[in-house]
Amino acid sequence: MELKGKIAIITGASKGIGKAIAIALAEKGCNVVLNARNSSELKEVEKEISGLGVKVVAVSGDIRNPKDVETLANTTERELGPATILVNNAGIGHFSEVAQMSDEDFRSILETNLFGVFYCCRAFLRGMIQKEQGHIINIASLAGKNPFAGGSAYCASKAALISFAECLMLEVRHHNIKVTTICPGSVQTDFGSGEMSKRNWALTSEDVATAVLDVLTTSQGSLISMVDLRPLKPPKR
């Protein structure tokens, strides 16, 4: 795909991986729509990208709310036009043993990491199917394949996302729409637990953004449906 002039939506774009992806796409000439719950942080990213010579629109909202997602889709169409690229990056994690986990934490993880992706895909697929083009990239996690104690809700949400994305890929590939799931391992962000100084071996947000660019620029007739992205030299166990 030639990225210059394409319209890309990135959820969870106010910091970390989402911000890095948004900047990387803008540097390649994409017009971008930024979405996150924190409007002040989102405005800072919008300001940074506006200096790159592309169109940028910030739409704050919660992807757990279908009405907010519809607003995101309608604003994108009105301000920039039909979306070509959707990056479902927004995600949260609360880590606790099942016996101590609250209803609210369990529900919020599933609603953000799975339901939110569903709402976004449904909203933007309408235009993609009509135009017979598009690429949906879902940022999942290796935690969806490698469960760990204390990660029941997060691992379950990412495992479900992986399966959801595979089904979606099979549904829309004949509409000339690609669906790719990227599963990063440990990334140097403030997500989850762990001090940054102890994780200099981990992936960077820019590493994930580069993977997104690589996937988007494959030949039109090929589809990379799944990417496992790992740190090269994690600590030995």
TORSE-153965 format. One record per residue (C-alpha): chain; x, y, z negated; residue in one letter. Coordinates in Angstrom, 1 decimal. Each point is the difference from the previous one (the first is absolute). Layout:
A, X, Y, Z, A
...
END
This chain:
A, 0.0, 0.0, 0.0, M
A, 1.2, 3.5, 0.8, E
A, -0.5, 1.8, -3.3, L
A, 0.1, 3.6, 1.2, K
A, -3.4, 1.6, -0.2, G
A, -1.7, -3.0, -1.6, K
A, -2.3, 0.6, -3.0, I
A, 1.0, -1.9, -3.2, A
A, -1.8, -0.2, -3.3, I
A, 2.0, -0.9, -3.1, I
A, -1.7, -0.8, -3.3, T
A, 1.9, 0.5, -3.2, G
A, 2.1, 2.6, 1.8, A
A, 0.7, 2.3, -3.0, S
A, 3.2, -1.8, -1.1, K
A, 2.2, -3.1, 0.3, G
A, -0.5, -2.3, 2.9, I
A, -3.0, 1.8, 1.4, G
A, 1.9, 3.4, 0.1, K
A, 3.0, -1.7, 1.7, A
A, -2.2, -1.6, 2.6, I
A, -1.8, 3.3, 0.7, A
A, 3.3, 1.9, 0.5, I
A, 1.4, -2.7, 2.2, A
A, -3.0, 0.0, 2.3, L
A, 0.0, 3.8, 0.2, A
A, 3.7, 0.0, 0.9, E
A, -0.9, -2.3, 2.9, K
A, -2.6, 2.5, 1.2, G
A, -3.2, -1.4, -1.6, C
A, -2.7, 2.3, -1.1, N
A, -0.8, -1.2, -3.5, V
A, -2.9, 0.0, -2.4, V
A, 1.0, -0.4, -3.7, L
A, -2.2, -1.5, -2.6, N
A, 0.4, -0.4, -3.8, A
A, -1.9, 0.8, -3.2, R
A, 2.5, 2.6, -1.2, N
A, -0.8, 3.1, 2.0, S
A, 2.9, 2.1, -1.3, S
A, 2.6, -2.6, 0.9, E
A, -1.6, -0.6, 3.3, L
A, 0.2, 3.7, 0.9, K
A, 3.8, -0.1, -0.7, E
A, 0.4, -2.8, 2.5, V
A, -2.2, 1.9, 2.5, E
A, 2.2, 3.0, -0.4, K
A, 3.2, -2.0, 0.6, E
A, -1.4, -1.7, 3.1, I
A, -1.4, 3.2, 1.4, S
A, 3.6, 1.1, 0.8, G
A, 0.6, -3.0, 2.3, L
A, -2.0, 1.4, 2.9, G
A, -3.0, -2.3, -0.2, V
A, -3.6, 0.4, -1.1, K
A, -0.6, -1.0, -3.6, V
A, -3.3, -0.2, -2.0, V
A, -0.3, -0.8, -3.7, A
A, -3.2, -1.6, -1.2, V
A, -0.1, -0.8, -3.7, S
A, -2.3, -2.8, -1.1, G
A, -0.4, -3.4, -1.6, D
A, 0.0, -2.9, 2.4, I
A, -2.0, -2.0, -2.6, R
A, -2.9, 2.3, 1.0, N
A, -1.5, -0.8, 3.4, P
A, -1.3, 3.5, 0.3, K
A, 3.5, 1.4, -0.5, D
A, 1.2, -2.3, 2.8, V
A, -2.8, 1.1, 2.3, E
A, 1.1, 3.6, -0.7, T
A, 3.6, -1.0, 0.9, L
A, -1.1, -1.6, 3.3, A
A, -2.3, 2.9, 0.9, N
A, 2.6, 2.6, -0.8, T
A, 2.6, -1.8, 2.1, T
A, -2.3, -0.2, 3.0, E
A, -1.0, 3.7, -0.4, R
A, 3.5, 1.5, -0.6, E
A, 2.2, -2.3, 2.2, L
A, -2.1, -2.5, 1.9, G
A, -0.2, -3.8, 0.1, P
A, 2.5, -1.8, -2.2, A
A, 2.5, -2.3, 1.6, T
A, 1.9, -1.1, -3.1, I
A, -1.3, -0.8, -3.5, L
A, 2.5, -0.8, -2.8, V
A, -1.7, -1.4, -3.0, N
A, 2.6, 0.7, -2.6, N
A, -2.0, 1.2, -3.1, A
A, 0.3, -2.4, -2.9, G
A, 0.2, -0.2, -3.7, I
A, 1.1, -2.6, -2.6, G
A, -0.5, -0.6, -3.7, H
A, 2.0, -2.9, -1.4, F
A, -1.3, -1.9, -2.9, S
A, -0.7, -3.6, -1.0, E
A, -3.6, -1.0, 0.8, V
A, -1.0, -0.3, -3.7, A
A, 0.9, 3.7, -0.6, Q
A, -1.2, 1.5, 3.4, M
A, -3.0, 2.3, -0.1, S
A, -2.9, -0.2, 2.4, D
A, 0.8, 3.5, 1.2, E
A, 3.6, -0.8, 0.9, D
A, -0.9, -3.2, 1.8, F
A, -2.8, 1.6, 1.9, R
A, 2.0, 3.1, 1.0, S
A, 2.8, -2.1, 1.5, I
A, -2.3, -2.1, 2.1, L
A, -2.1, 3.1, 1.1, E
A, 3.1, 1.9, 1.1, T
A, 2.2, -2.7, 1.4, N
A, -2.7, -2.0, 1.8, L
A, -3.3, 1.9, 0.2, F
A, 1.6, 3.2, 0.9, G
A, 1.8, -1.6, 2.9, V
A, -3.3, -1.5, 1.2, F
A, -1.7, 3.3, -0.1, Y
A, 2.8, 1.7, 2.0, C
A, 0.2, -2.8, 2.6, C
A, -3.7, 0.1, 0.5, R
A, -0.2, 3.7, 0.3, A
A, 2.9, 0.4, 2.6, F
A, -0.6, -3.2, 1.9, L
A, -3.1, 1.4, 1.6, R
A, 2.0, 2.5, 2.0, G
A, 2.8, -2.4, 0.7, M
A, -2.4, -2.6, 1.4, I
A, -1.7, 2.6, 2.1, Q
A, 3.4, 1.2, 1.4, K
A, 1.4, -3.6, 0.3, E
A, 3.2, 1.0, -1.8, Q
A, 1.5, 0.4, -3.4, G
A, 2.3, -1.4, -2.6, H
A, -0.8, -0.7, -3.7, I
A, 2.8, -0.5, -2.4, I
A, -0.6, -1.3, -3.5, N
A, 2.6, 0.4, -2.7, I
A, -0.4, -3.1, -2.1, A
A, 2.7, -1.6, -2.2, S
A, 2.1, -3.1, -0.4, L
A, -1.9, -0.2, -3.3, A
A, -3.0, -1.2, 2.1, G
A, 2.1, -3.1, 0.8, K
A, 2.1, -0.4, -3.1, N
A, -2.1, 0.3, -3.2, P
A, 1.5, 0.9, -3.3, F
A, -1.2, 0.1, -3.6, A
A, -1.7, 3.3, -0.8, G
A, -0.9, 0.7, 3.6, G
A, -3.3, -1.8, 0.3, S
A, -2.1, 2.9, 1.3, A
A, 2.8, 1.5, 2.2, Y
A, 1.1, -3.3, 1.5, C
A, -3.6, -1.0, 0.6, A
A, -0.8, 3.3, 1.7, S
A, 3.0, -0.3, 2.3, K
A, -0.6, -3.7, 0.8, A
A, -3.6, 1.0, 1.0, A
A, 1.3, 2.9, 2.1, L
A, 2.3, -2.4, 1.9, I
A, -2.9, -2.3, 0.8, S
A, -2.3, 2.8, 0.8, F
A, 2.5, 1.5, 2.5, A
A, 0.6, -3.3, 1.7, E
A, -3.7, -0.4, 0.6, C
A, -0.3, 3.5, 1.2, L
A, 2.9, -0.5, 2.4, M
A, -1.8, -3.0, 1.6, L
A, -3.2, 2.0, 0.3, E
A, 1.4, 3.1, 1.8, V
A, 3.0, -1.1, 2.0, R
A, -2.1, -0.5, 3.1, H
A, -1.1, 3.7, -0.3, H
A, 3.7, 0.9, 0.5, N
A, 0.3, 0.8, -3.7, I
A, 3.0, -1.2, -2.0, K
A, -0.1, -0.9, -3.7, V
A, 3.3, -0.3, -1.9, T
A, 0.6, -0.8, -3.7, T
A, 3.3, 1.1, -1.5, I
A, 0.9, -1.7, -3.3, C
A, 2.8, 1.8, -1.7, P
A, 1.9, -1.4, -2.9, G
A, 1.3, 2.3, -2.8, S
A, 0.0, 3.7, 1.0, V
A, 1.7, 2.9, -1.7, Q
A, -3.2, 2.0, -0.9, T
A, -1.7, 0.9, -3.3, D
A, -2.6, -2.6, 0.7, F
A, -0.3, -2.7, -2.7, G
A, 2.7, -0.5, -2.6, S
A, 3.8, 0.2, 0.0, G
A, 2.4, 2.8, -0.2, E
A, 1.3, 1.4, 3.3, M
A, 3.6, -0.1, -1.2, S
A, -0.3, -3.7, -0.4, K
A, -1.5, -0.6, 3.5, R
A, 2.7, 1.4, 2.3, N
A, 0.0, -3.4, 1.7, W
A, -3.6, 0.3, 1.1, A
A, -1.5, 1.2, 3.2, L
A, -0.6, 3.7, 0.6, T
A, -3.3, 1.6, 1.1, S
A, 1.9, 0.9, 3.2, E
A, 0.8, -3.6, 0.6, D
A, -3.7, -0.8, 0.1, V
A, -0.7, 3.0, 2.2, A
A, 2.6, -1.2, 2.5, T
A, -1.7, -3.4, 0.1, A
A, -3.3, 1.8, 0.8, V
A, 1.7, 1.8, 2.9, L
A, 1.6, -3.3, 1.3, D
A, -3.4, -1.7, 0.0, V
A, -1.7, 2.9, 1.7, L
A, 2.5, 0.1, 2.9, T
A, 0.0, -3.6, 1.1, T
A, -1.2, -0.7, 3.5, S
A, -3.7, 0.3, 0.8, Q
A, -0.4, -3.7, 0.7, G
A, 1.5, -1.2, -3.3, S
A, -1.4, 0.0, -3.5, L
A, 2.0, -0.2, -3.3, I
A, -2.7, -1.1, -2.4, S
A, 2.1, -0.5, -3.1, M
A, 3.2, 1.4, -1.4, V
A, 1.8, -1.1, -3.1, D
A, 2.3, 2.8, -1.0, L
A, 2.6, -0.9, -2.7, R
A, 2.9, 1.7, -1.8, P
A, 3.2, -1.5, 1.5, L
A, 1.7, -0.5, -3.4, K
A, -2.4, -0.3, -2.9, P
A, 1.4, -1.0, -3.4, P
A, 0.9, -3.7, -0.2, K
A, -2.1, -2.0, -2.4, R
END
